Amino acid sequence: MPKMPVMRAVVEVLKSEGVDVVYGCPGAAILPLYKAMEEDGGIAHLIVRHEEGATHMADGWSRTTGGVGVAIGTSGPAGTNMITGLYTAHADSVPILCITGQAASDKLHQEAFQAVDIVSIAEPVTKWAVQVKEAAQAPWIFREAFRIARSGRPGPVLIDLPIDVQKQLIEWDASIDAPLPVAKVEPHPPRVEKALDLLLAAERPLILAGGGVILADAHAELVELAELLQVPVQATLMGKGAMDEDHPLYAGMTGVQTSQRYGNASFLESDLVLALGARFGDRHTGQLDVYREGRTFIHVDIEPTQIGKVFGPDLGIVSDTRLFLRAVIDLARERGAGRPAGDWAARVRELKATLTRREDFDDVPIKAPRVYKEINEFYGPDTYFVTAIGLYQIWGGQHQKAAKPRHYQVCGQAGPLGWEIPAAIGVKTALARTEPDAEVVGIVGDYSFQFLVEELAVAAQYDVPFVLIMLNNEYLGLIRMAQDHGGYAMNYEVDIRYDEHGADNVKIMEAYGCAGRRVLEPGDVRPALEWARKEAARTSRPVLVEIMIEREADTANGVRIDDVREYEPVP
């Protein structure tokens, strides 16, 4: 076999695994990899301003493409800066690969400059963290890393590369190499039969579409089964977009925060829940006794240890969600088991039409639900949205509509502030070849905006246009609400306004060579969105629409799905 630099072999592996762009920050301990990328020229690279930003860009790329996003950093603090991104991807089952440089192998025990045991640090928030100790292992370790990241419940991996290992030559022939196969997880037929029996016997069944439906690209099968058996469908926050929310069988979201009134009501009237790739997160279930009472649960998940983690279902099935849905559909058709539109589906539609929340506010300061009304009316179903954590995530879950999978992206379990800007960069660069004109919109809070605001420089440098819609209450709004309604009776260190408008976010945008506009009146929201769309297209850079909203607003919330408190009058 021909001999080549080991990092050149690694670059060949990356390309064959579908990697067309990476996000990183070069440093002395990772330069052999950068040299190989420069000589090859087949992988684009964006220089980030913070390694956490690189991980969130890789995350956004992965959520959009379904592939494995790649972030690169040097040794020491570069790797430790990546931990939040690894945790985020791990929590939301997103396959990304972080590559770190490392001090020379013979110096690791001597407290060498920027030498840290990043493998041990990363192990709790990765599927696999490994240091390459022999150069000949490197391409095989990278192949295995991609296989692990994609297999079962997807997730992040980390590969640590000592500088001396990166400089070696190995025997490698890329022309006879290929990605390692990923095993399909098929359902056990008797359990498929039992699941169908339970579905057909139920009077008021629901399908709960979790993030696993989107990860498995199972949205078409989800709709097919729902229509065949006339079973209403709900989504978790991570499953948002698995079914078009205007579909007559869509039954909303259940939860104590990100939910609809009709979603909770439909769930409480159900007698069976078929949960597909869902975690039963605590903000979805609320108190488990209320959530479970009177209901049979079927839990389908590709990861065996997820079943029974929160509570024991009546029937557990280990399977890829798409393969399970295909098996149930085929079995139902074989039996001739369809179900005409009946009273239960009609009842869910009645609840959906009547148990709503107001959005048509004309108040000044602007009320947040009005912002989402404008967003829903202005943007089409092909728009890609990213959003993170705070009151605006809850308002988004309650009011924003999603029509397609992978078009509503949210950091669900970890909830890191600052996720939106780098994630939007990852989404937009992921679409560069397939949908170059697709609109990408980040919905941000005023506090989260400032966490990784420096990544605006990346978007400006590489001409990555997107729109940021900021809901600015000049507060840590979610924490203020928790202080106020969580039994603490305080409003302490959550007000971040220090003059008439706090930070001037429009000027911050301008400092990075971007544009922004502040909105004070509800009637000016749509014109601002129209301006932002044109300005982003004209400049090929991010554009901000900063909307000043009611400062001390509360979202509907509670601890039980049958007792969610509403803070605004309901229709």
Order of alpha helices (4+ residues) and beta strands (2+ residues): beta-alpha-beta-alpha-beta-alpha-beta-alpha-alpha-beta-alpha-beta-alpha-beta-alpha-beta-alpha-beta-alpha-alpha-beta-alpha-beta-alpha-alpha-beta-beta-alpha-alpha-alpha-beta-alpha-beta-alpha-beta-alpha-alpha-beta-alpha-alpha-beta-alpha-beta
